[in-house]
Amino acid sequence: MIDLRLVRADYDAVRAALARRGIDLSELEQVAGLDERHRNLTTERDALRHEVKEISQQVGKLKRDGRDQEAEGAAAQSRERGERAKAMAAEADAVAAEIHELLLHIPNLPSPDAPDGADETDNPVLRVENFDPDSYGEHQRVPHWEFAVEAGWLDMERAAKLSGSMFAMLRGAGASLARAMVQFGLNRNADLYEEIRPPTLVHSQVMVSTGQLPKFADDAYFLERDDLWAIPTAEVPLTSLASGEILDEADLPMRMMAHTSCYRREAGAAGRDTRGLLRVHEFDKVEILAYATPEQAPAIHEEILERASAAIAELGLAYRIVDISTGDLGQSHHRSWDVEVYAPGADQWLEVSSCSWYTDYQARRANLRYRPTDGKGTRILHTLNGSALAVPRVWAAIVETYRQPDGSVVVPEVLRPYLGRDTL
């Protein structure tokens, strides 16, 4: 969440920054008003507590002097002020809780470097790599949900029988290709990123920490009986890994990666293309994530983008880098770049990695702190993440791009050691 002290110290700047997102600012206005009320209540509470303390001292003196009647009157006065102080404390707590709830809904401040825009149509394309629209043959212009099903690599019908629509099942060589992609994604980042296999079911607070809750509850799978949520991305458990701990600045940046299954209800998918693997409820992904100091964060953000895009380049796929505009930024995002791969059969650019910098927004929710080398107090760290290799859409781009006239698919060279074969 955004820093309440910043709202208090420079409300106009915070308001101007959030206005760039094109959002309703009424919740921010409520926070400012409630914060003023909370400070007034705590001031009055503290004044009453001080009076109670002074009167209590007077009561003791009066009793020692044998002035019992006056002491009894003073004691009654002390009790009355104590009750008022207690009522004000309860009211202050209620106001603080209301402020906290509002802050959970207010998005992060966008970076000054993020381009202004209303939605995804305003996202500038920074660069395009390995793309020549005239280079694709007719055999590559067949969508994967047609030929991969016929080849037995993708079984949507039986997946729907087992779990419902928008679930997919990879089989045979298709499943082997997905496994090879995951291993490739892990191995190429193992030089710097520690591999972790976190749980895929987490507590509500873990979802709150990354901004998934309360805003995106309808997009997540909830196990009500156990009060656990199925993670939409490994970002969720990795972000909270050091929650409540104090890290040493010398240990930052702290880099982590994880391969997990991910679960998304895609509640807002109405009207979108959900054929084949374009949008599914369950999928595998390799995620990379880092904790960093504010000073380290910009370089780590660049590093994550380079690793995400380099993986697509090594697979020999066409891709582009998109700069996410203020109107299209996710709630927790300060600055984001998307890596989009081109799938010639679907004839679409598909987002396969969102490389994002959250500043201290998630860390404030998750209570992620570090002790600076000067040893003076603690500070809130920054979090950053991106998909190192998201299976479904990259899988689709691979089989469409590398499809041959005879219907076979050439395996990208970097995947052959993991797959043990040159073609599907």
N, C-alpha and C positions, 0 to 999 in steps of 0.2 A: 504494500500500500504506500501511498505517498506520505511524506513526512509532515505530520501535523504542525510541527514547529515551523516548517517552511510556509505552510498556509498562513500561519499566524504572523510570520515575519515579513512575507512579501506576497500578500494575497493577490495583488493585481498581476504580478508576473505568473503566478500559478494559474490564474484564471485565463490569462492570455495564451498560455501554453496549451491548456486543455481545450480552449476555443478552436485551436488549429485542428483538433480531431472532429469538429463539427458535432459535438455532443451537447445534450441538455446539461446546463451548468447549475441547475437548481439544487442538486445534492451537494455540490461544493458550497453554494451559498448557505445551505442549511448547516453544513459543518462549521463554517465561520461563525454563524450566529450561535450555535450550540457551544462552540468552544469558548466564546465570550461569556456565555451563561455559566459554563462549567468553572471558569476561572473566578467569576464573581461568587459563586456558591462556595468554592474552596476557600476563598478569602474570608467570607463571612463565617464559615465553619471554623477556620483556624482562629479567628478573633474570639468566637464564643468559647472555644476550648481554652484559650488564654485566660478569658474571664473566669471560667470554671476553676482553673488552676489557682488564680489569685484569690478567688473567694474561698476556696478550700483552705488556703493558708490562713485567711482571716478567721475562718471557723475554728481552726486549731488554736489560734491566739486568743480568741474570745473565750473558748472553753478553759484555757489555762488561766485566764483572768477571772474565771468564775461568772462570766456574763452569759449564762446558759440560754436565756431567752433570745438575746441578740444572735447567739450562735445558731439557734434553731431557725431563726428567720433567714440568716445568711445561707444555711444549708439548704433551705427550701429554694432560695434564689439560685443556688448552684445546681440543684436538680433540674429546675426549669430551664436553665441555660444548657445544661447537659442534654436534655431531651431535644431542645431545638438544634443543638449541634449534631446530634445523632440523626435527626430528620434531614438536616441539610447534607450530611454525609451520604445518606441513602439516596437523596435526590441527585447529588453530584455523581454517584456511581451509576445511576440510571442514565444520566446525560452522557457520561463517558462511554457507556455501552452503546448508546444510540449513535454517538460519533464514530465508534469503531465499526459498527454495522454499515454506516454510510460510506466510510473509507474503503470497505471491502468492495463496494460497487464502483468506486471512482477509478478510472484507468490511470495508468502511468503517464508521466509527462513525456511527450515526444521529444526526441533529440532536435536541436536546432538544425541539424544537418538532414533530417528526414524531409523529403519533398512534401509540399502541401498538396492535398488532393481530397476528393470527396469519397472515393471508393477505389476498387481495384483497377478501374479503367484509367486512373490517373497515375498508375505505377510506372515510372520510367524504366525502360530496358537499358541497363548499363552496358552490356555487351552480349554478343551472340557468337557461339563457337561451334565449328564443325557442321554448320547447317547450310545445305544447298537444296532448296525445294525441288529443283529439277533433276536431282541425282537419284531419286528414288524410283525404282521400277514398279510396274503394276503388281508384281508379287509381294512387294513391301507395303502396298497400299490396302492390304486386306487387314481388317481389325482382328486383334488377337482373340476376341470372344467368338469369332467364327472358326478360324483354322486351328487354334489351340484346343478347342473343344473336340473338333473332328480328329485331331491327332492323339487325344487321350491325355493331354497334359493338364487340362483344366476341366473340372467337372462342377459346373454351377448347379445342374439339376439335382444331383445327389446331395450337394451341400445344402441346398434349399430344403430338401427332404429332411435332413438332419437338424437344421437350425433355422430355416426360414430364408426369406429373400435378403440379398446383399451380404450373404456369406459365400465364401469361395473355397474350393478344395483343389489343391494341386496334386497331381498324381504322376507316378513314373518319372520320366526325365524332367517333367515340369517341377516336381517336388525336389529333385536332385539339384536343379538349377537354382532354386530358391535357397537351398542349404549352402550351395557354393557361394552365392552372393553374400550371405550372412558371414561366412568365414572370411571372405575377402574383405568385407567391411571392418571386421574386427582386427584382422592381421595388419591391415595397412595403417591402423592408428595405434597399434600396440607399442610403438616406439615412445610415445609420450603419455598415452591415456591408460589408466589402470582399468582392467576389465573387472566388472562387477556384475553379478547376477542377482538383482534385487527381487523382492516379492512383487507380484503383479496385482495383489490385493492390498489396499492401504486404508488407513483410518481417514476419517473426514478431514481432520486438521491438515493432513499431508496434501490433500486435494486443495484445501484452502490456501496453502502456502504458495502454490504456483499460480493461483488465480482461476483454477478450474471451478472452484466453488466460491461463492454461491451462484455466480452468474451463469455457468454452463452446466448446471445440474441436469438439465434435460438431455444433454448430449452424452451423458455418462451412464454406465451400468452400475446399479446400486444393489448390493446384497443386504436387504433390510434386516434380515434375521441376525446377521453378524456385524452390522454397521460397518461394512467394508465396501470400498469402491474398486472396480476393475480399472486399472490405469489406462489412460488414453495414449500415453507415451512414457518411456523410461525417464523422461525429464522429471516426472512427478516424484518418484521415490529418490532419485539421485539428488534433487534439489534439497530434500529434507534430511539427507544422510547425516549431516553434522548439526542438525537442529538442536539448539540449547547448549552447544559446545562453544568453546572459545579457541579458535585456531591461532597459531603463531604466524605472523606475517612472513617469516622465513619459509613457511611451508606453502605459500601462495606464489603463483597460481596452482591450484589443485585440480588436476584433470582426471575425468572419469569417463568410461564408456560402458554401455550395456546393450546386450541383445535381449529383447523381450517380445512377447506378443503384446499387442496393443488393442484396445477395445473402444469403439466409438459408436454411439447410437445413430449418429448422423441425422439428428432430429431436424436439421435445416436443409436436408438434401432434396426436398421437394422441388421439382423442376430442373434438377441438375442431372447430368449424364451419369447413370449408375450401372452402365453395362460393363460386363467383364470385371476387371480388377480396378476400374477407374475410381470406385468409391465403395469400400466394403466395411463391414462392422468389425472384423478381426483381421489383423495383419502383423507381420513380423518386421522389426526395424532395429537397426543399430544406431544408437544415440550417442553423441559426445557432448559432454557438459563440463563446465569449469566454474570454480570459485576463483575470484580475483579481487585485488584491491582496485579502487576506482582508477588509479593510475595505470594499472596493467590491462584493464578491461578493453580499451580500444584495440590494442594489438592482438588480444585473444579473440576478439570478434573477427578481425581479419583472418586470423589463423583458422578459425572454424569454417569460415566461408571457403578458404583455399582448400581445405581438406574435403569438404563436401563436394565442391565443384571438380576437384582433381579426380575424385573417385569416378564421377560420370565421364570425365575425359578419358581416363584409363580404360573404361569400358567401350570407348570408341563411339559414344553416342553424341548426338547434337544436343546442345543445351544453351540456356541463356541465364543471365543474372538480372534479377528485377529488384529495384529499390522500392520498398513498400512505403506508400504515401501515408500521411497522417490519418486520413480517413479510413484506411484499410489495416492499420496496425491492430494487433491483438491487444486485449485489455492490459496485459502485463508488460507489453513491449515498449521499449524506449527507442530502439532502432532495429530494423530487420531487413535482411536481404533474402530473397527466395532464389533457389536454384530450380529451374524448370527444365525438364527433359522433353525432347520432341519425340512423339510416337507417330510414325508415318501412317500406320494403318488406321488409327483413330483420328489422325490429322489434327492432333491437339498438342499444345504445350501443357505439360503436367507438372505441377509443383511437387518436388520430391524432397526438398529440404528447406526449412525456414531457419536461417541462421540469425539468432536473436540475442540482443543485449537488453537485460532487464534492469540495469542499474541496481539500486538497493530495494526495489519494489517487492520482489519475491523474498529477499533475505529479511526484510523487516517483518513480513508475515511469518517466516519460518524461524525467526530468531537465530540468524547466522551471523556470527561475529568473529572478529580477529583482534589479536593484541598487537599493536604496532611495535616496531623494533625499538622505538624510544621508550616503550613501557608505560606510556601515559594512557590509562583507561583502555577502553575497547571501542571498536568501530564496526559498523555494519559493512559487510563485504558486498560485492557485485556478483550476479550470476549470469551465465551465458550458455547457450546451447544450440545444437543443430543436428539434423539427421545425417549421420555418416553414410547410411545406406538403407533406404526404405524399400522393402521388397516389392510390393504389388505393382506400382507404376513403373519402376525401373525394369522389373521383369517384363511388363508389357512392352516397354520401349525396346528391350533387347530382342525379344522374339519377333517383333514387327520389323525392326531395323535389319536384323541378320537373317531374315527369311530368304530362302533361295527359290528359284523358279520351280524346283521339284517338290517344294513344300517342306524341305528340311530346314533346320536353323543352324547356322554356324555359331559355335560357342566363342565369345570374345576371348582373346588370347590369355588375358589375366585370370580368367576363371577356369581355364583348362586344367591347371594343376589340382584344383579342388574337385573338379567334376570327373576327371579321368577320361575325358572324351572330347573330341573336336566338334562334333555335331550332335544335334538332337534329332 
